Amino acid sequence: MRKLVVIFHSSFKKQYKKLRAGERERCDARLLLFEQNSFHPLLDNHPLIGEYAGFWSINIGGDLRAVYEFVDIDTVRFVDVYTHSNLYGK
C-alpha cells in the first residue's frame, strides 16, 4: 500500500498561523490521523458540493474544518482551515 503524500497550499499555511495554540495542536493531531487513516470516523471526511465541489473536508474539532483536494491518486493538498460557518456560510 502506498503512503499518502500530504502537502499544504500557502492559503492553508496562512490560516493555520492564525489559529490559537490549542487549535493548532488539534489540527496537527487530526492531520496525523488523516495521514494514518484518511477515513477514520473522527475526521468525518466527506466530499463537498456547491462552491467547493471537487474538494473534501475533515473535522479538526469544534467548529474547525480543513479543506483539501486530490492532486493525484497518492497526493492531497490542504487548501484551507477555517470555521465551518466561515468556509461554507450558515
Residue frames as qw, qx, qy, qz and C-alpha x, y, z in Angstrom:
[[0.000, 0.889, 0.459, 0.000, 0.00, 0.00, 0.00],
 [0.405, 0.469, -0.017, 0.785, 1.31, 3.44, -0.95],
 [0.281, -0.485, -0.444, 0.699, 1.71, 6.17, 1.62],
 [0.154, 0.887, 0.405, 0.161, -0.48, 9.21, 1.11],
 [0.439, 0.070, -0.054, 0.894, 1.51, 12.38, 0.45],
 [0.113, -0.875, -0.454, 0.124, 0.09, 15.46, 2.15],
 [0.397, 0.165, 0.049, 0.901, 1.08, 18.95, 1.01],
 [0.091, -0.734, -0.485, 0.467, -0.16, 22.38, 2.08],
 [0.307, 0.723, 0.307, 0.537, -1.20, 25.33, -0.05],
 [0.267, 0.196, -0.263, 0.906, 0.01, 28.78, 1.04],
 [0.438, -0.470, -0.141, -0.753, -3.57, 29.76, 1.96],
 [0.828, -0.387, -0.405, -0.018, -3.75, 26.82, 4.39],
 [0.630, -0.017, -0.358, 0.688, -0.42, 27.81, 5.95],
 [0.012, -0.376, 0.059, -0.925, -1.61, 31.41, 6.34],
 [0.646, -0.484, -0.207, -0.552, -4.85, 30.38, 8.08],
 [0.835, -0.207, -0.453, 0.234, -3.01, 27.79, 10.21],
 [0.411, 0.166, -0.339, 0.830, -0.74, 30.51, 11.61],
 [0.292, -0.415, 0.000, -0.861, -3.85, 32.45, 12.73],
 [0.748, -0.387, -0.509, -0.177, -5.17, 29.55, 14.81],
 [0.478, -0.736, 0.351, -0.326, -4.81, 29.63, 18.58],
 [0.004, -0.505, 0.858, -0.091, -2.21, 27.27, 20.09],
 [0.548, 0.024, 0.768, -0.330, -4.81, 24.68, 21.13],
 [0.739, 0.556, 0.135, -0.356, -6.43, 24.76, 17.71],
 [0.393, 0.679, -0.606, -0.133, -3.04, 24.21, 16.04],
 [0.243, -0.317, 0.897, -0.191, -2.40, 21.23, 18.33],
 [0.682, 0.286, 0.570, -0.359, -5.80, 19.72, 17.42],
 [0.631, 0.689, -0.178, -0.309, -5.14, 20.41, 13.76],
 [0.137, 0.596, -0.791, -0.034, -1.74, 18.71, 13.94],
 [0.432, -0.094, 0.859, -0.260, -3.27, 15.67, 15.66],
 [0.713, 0.467, 0.381, -0.358, -6.08, 15.37, 13.11],
 [0.508, 0.720, -0.403, -0.248, -3.69, 15.77, 10.17],
 [0.075, -0.434, 0.896, -0.059, -1.54, 12.99, 11.61],
 [0.581, 0.176, 0.728, -0.320, -4.63, 10.82, 11.97],
 [0.649, 0.653, 0.005, -0.391, -5.56, 11.71, 8.38],
 [0.288, 0.639, -0.694, -0.161, -2.15, 10.50, 7.17],
 [0.220, -0.210, 0.936, -0.179, -2.59, 7.23, 9.07],
 [0.172, 0.410, 0.895, 0.036, -6.25, 6.62, 8.17],
 [0.035, -0.047, -0.210, -0.976, -7.85, 9.29, 6.00],
 [0.509, -0.358, -0.468, -0.627, -11.35, 7.92, 6.63],
 [0.245, -0.136, -0.788, 0.548, -11.16, 7.50, 10.39],
 [0.168, -0.712, -0.665, -0.150, -14.63, 8.23, 11.83],
 [0.333, -0.662, -0.252, 0.623, -13.33, 11.14, 13.95],
 [0.236, -0.183, 0.346, 0.890, -12.43, 13.02, 10.77],
 [0.451, 0.648, 0.491, -0.369, -15.92, 12.94, 9.23],
 [0.186, -0.315, 0.572, 0.734, -14.15, 13.00, 5.85],
 [0.486, 0.586, 0.640, -0.107, -16.59, 13.89, 3.07],
 [0.346, 0.268, 0.436, 0.786, -16.75, 15.46, -0.39],
 [0.071, 0.491, 0.283, -0.821, -18.11, 18.98, -0.68],
 [0.348, 0.605, 0.655, 0.289, -20.71, 20.40, -3.03],
 [0.060, 0.964, 0.236, -0.109, -21.59, 23.80, -4.42],
 [0.136, 0.948, -0.287, 0.022, -18.81, 26.37, -4.41],
 [0.313, -0.620, 0.720, -0.009, -16.40, 23.74, -3.04],
 [0.950, 0.234, 0.125, -0.164, -17.34, 20.92, -5.45],
 [0.745, 0.512, -0.352, 0.242, -14.25, 18.79, -6.11],
 [0.060, 0.542, -0.619, 0.565, -12.87, 19.42, -2.62],
 [0.687, -0.330, -0.645, 0.051, -13.12, 17.33, 0.54],
 [0.254, -0.705, 0.259, -0.610, -13.40, 18.32, 4.20],
 [0.622, -0.158, -0.709, 0.292, -12.28, 16.85, 7.51],
 [0.481, -0.831, -0.168, -0.224, -13.31, 17.82, 11.02],
 [0.386, 0.467, -0.522, 0.600, -10.50, 19.34, 13.06],
 [0.343, -0.354, -0.721, 0.487, -12.59, 19.73, 16.18],
 [0.070, 0.547, 0.348, -0.759, -15.25, 22.07, 17.41],
 [0.504, 0.764, 0.233, -0.329, -16.23, 24.28, 14.50],
 [0.030, -0.690, 0.561, 0.458, -12.91, 23.94, 12.63],
 [0.888, 0.351, 0.296, -0.018, -12.69, 22.22, 9.26],
 [0.248, -0.527, 0.582, 0.568, -9.79, 21.58, 6.92],
 [0.742, 0.589, 0.136, -0.290, -10.47, 21.53, 3.18],
 [0.369, -0.439, 0.696, 0.432, -8.34, 19.55, 0.75],
 [0.743, 0.532, -0.122, -0.387, -8.20, 18.40, -2.84],
 [0.875, -0.057, 0.409, 0.255, -6.65, 15.43, -4.58],
 [0.072, 0.736, -0.464, -0.487, -3.62, 16.38, -6.66],
 [0.539, 0.273, -0.736, -0.306, -3.33, 12.80, -7.89],
 [0.820, -0.258, -0.466, -0.210, -4.16, 9.35, -6.54],
 [0.746, -0.187, -0.445, 0.460, -1.38, 9.47, -3.92],
 [0.304, 0.011, -0.202, 0.931, -1.25, 13.18, -3.09],
 [0.124, -0.835, -0.530, -0.083, -3.64, 15.58, -1.38],
 [0.274, 0.272, -0.126, 0.914, -3.23, 19.32, -0.91],
 [0.203, -0.690, -0.589, 0.368, -4.85, 21.04, 2.06],
 [0.249, 0.510, 0.280, 0.774, -6.05, 24.43, 0.87],
 [0.253, -0.579, 0.048, -0.773, -7.85, 25.98, 3.85],
 [0.415, -0.315, -0.774, 0.360, -8.56, 25.63, 7.55],
 [0.180, -0.264, 0.034, -0.947, -11.32, 27.73, 8.99],
 [0.392, 0.134, 0.682, -0.603, -14.55, 27.58, 10.94],
 [0.298, 0.373, 0.861, 0.174, -17.42, 25.72, 9.36],
 [0.199, 0.838, 0.435, -0.262, -19.55, 28.86, 9.14],
 [0.015, -0.780, 0.288, 0.555, -16.78, 30.96, 7.56],
 [0.231, -0.195, 0.825, 0.477, -15.99, 28.30, 4.97],
 [0.060, 0.309, 0.889, 0.334, -19.48, 27.33, 3.96],
 [0.327, -0.384, -0.182, -0.844, -21.77, 30.09, 5.15],
 [0.571, -0.289, 0.424, -0.641, -24.51, 29.24, 7.60]]
